Amino acid sequence: MARYLFTTWEGGGHVQPLLLAARELQDRGHAVLVLSDVCNDTDAAALGVAFQPWTTAPSQTGKRREDDRLKDHEADNPLEVIQRLIDRIMAGPALAYAQDTLAAIDAFKPDAIVSQELLLGAMAAADARNLPLALFAANIWSLPTLSGVPPFGAGMPPATSDEERAMHAMVTQMSRGLFQIGLPALNSARAALGLPARDDLFDQLDTAGLILIASSRAFDFAPDPVPAPFAYAGPYLADPAWVTPATLPAGDAPLVLVSFSSLYQAQEAVLTNVIAALGRLPVRGLVTTGPTLEPSQFPAPDNVIVVRSAPHQALLEETAVFVTHAGHGSTLRPLMAGVPLLCMPMGRDQHDNAARVVARDAGLRLSPDASVEAIMAAITQLLEDVRYGRAAAALGTAIQADRDNRSAATLLEQLLAPATNFGGR
C-alpha cells in the first residue's frame, strides 16, 4: 500500500472534497495525511483522516468572517482578486508552505503529494524531493492553463465561432499574464529550496503528473477528450462536519432552500432581499447563513426560518427551488436531487457555475443586487414552469452518474504506476 500526503488551505468548499478523496484512499488501505489550516481539524476528524496543521505557513484558526485571510469581497476589480491570491496563497507564502510540506515529507515519507491547485509552495516541495505530484481541484478548473474551455471568472458560454474562440484565447492569455506578478516570489522560494527559476508562474504546475478535476464532466463545458494530465474524477460532495439539524417551517407549501457561501462574501444584502421575497410568496423558506454570519441579524417573516446550517442532503428531497450563490457544491447537489436553481453569483467560480446551469435550462441567474420583486418573479417562474425542474433532473441524473463512478482514488493509485496516460477521462 502507498502513502499519500495531501495539502490544502481553508478556502471553503474545496476542503471537504479533498478530505473525502483522502478517505477513499484510506478505505483502500493506503496511508494518508492531510496538511491544512488548523480550523479544518474537525472536518478531518469527522472522516477519520489523519491531520496536521500548517505551522510556518498561514493557518486559519476559525471559519468566522474575521478569520478569513483572503477577504476577496473587499477587492474592487479582478486584478486585485488575483493580487490577493498571489500574495496570500499562491506565491507570497510559497516558501512557508514548502517548508511545512518538506517537514511532513521527511516525517511521513509519502510516495506522492496531492495538492490543492493553488499551493505553489507545496508543489515546489514535491519538486525538491522529486516526488510524484497530483493536483486536486474541487471545482471546475480555475486557472488559465486548460484549452478548449471558456475563460474562467466571467461566466462565459462555450465559443461557437472563430471570432468567439479568438476572444476567449485573448482573455485567457491576458489572465495568464496577470498572474505573473507572483513569479518573483515563487522563484525566490524555489531558490531557497535549491531549485532553478521558472520562466512562467504556471510552469510550476507542469511537474504534476495528474490534475484531478473533482467535478462532473456532464456539468462542465469540457473539451473532449480532456488533454493529459487533466482527468475528471467526478464530484466529491457531502454535508460538512459543522452542519446541525434544522426545523422546517410549518405547512405544506413548496419549500425554498437558500444557501450562500460558507465563506464571507458580503452577502448580507442579498440574503436580506431573498428573505423579504420569500416572505411575500406562498412558500416555506429555510435560509442557512453558514459559519460567517449570525442568523439573528436577519429578521424573518413567519413562513421563513433562518439558521446557521442544515443537512442539505436530506432536505433537498423536499425542496422545490434552491437559491444560491452558485458555489460548486451548492450547485451540483441540488441538481442531483432534480431541484432547479436561482443562481445569484458573487465571484470566484460562481459566475461560471451559473453559466453552466443556465445553458442547460436548469435554472435562472440574477445579479446579487437584484430587487426583491425580481427575486420573487424568478422564484415564481421556477416554481410554475415545469421545464426547469425537468432540465435540472436530466442534468442531475448525468451528474449523479459521474458521482457514482468517481475515480480519484483509482487515478491517484495509477499516478504511482509507470506509463499511465490520464488524458481523455
Secondary structure, DSSP 8 states (H G I E B T S, - for coil): --EEEEE----STTHHHHHHHHHHHHHTT-EEEEEE-GGGHHHHHHTT--EEE-SSS------SGGG-S--GGG-SSHHHHHHHHIIIIISTTHHHHHHHHHHHHHHH--SEEEEETT-HHHHHHHHHHT--EEEEESSS--STT-TTS--TTTT-----SHHHHHHHHHHHHHHHHHHGGGHHHHHHHHHHTT----SSGGGGGGG-SEEEE-S-TTTS---SS--TTEEE--------TT-------SSSS-EEEEE--SS-SS-HHHHHHHHHHHHTSSSEEEEE--TTS-GGGS---TTEEEES---HHHHGGGEEEEEE---HHHHHHHHHTT--EEE---STTHHHHHHHHHHTTSEEE--TT--HHHHHHHHHHHHH-HHHHHHHHHHHHHHHHHHHT--HHHHHHHHTSTT---TT-
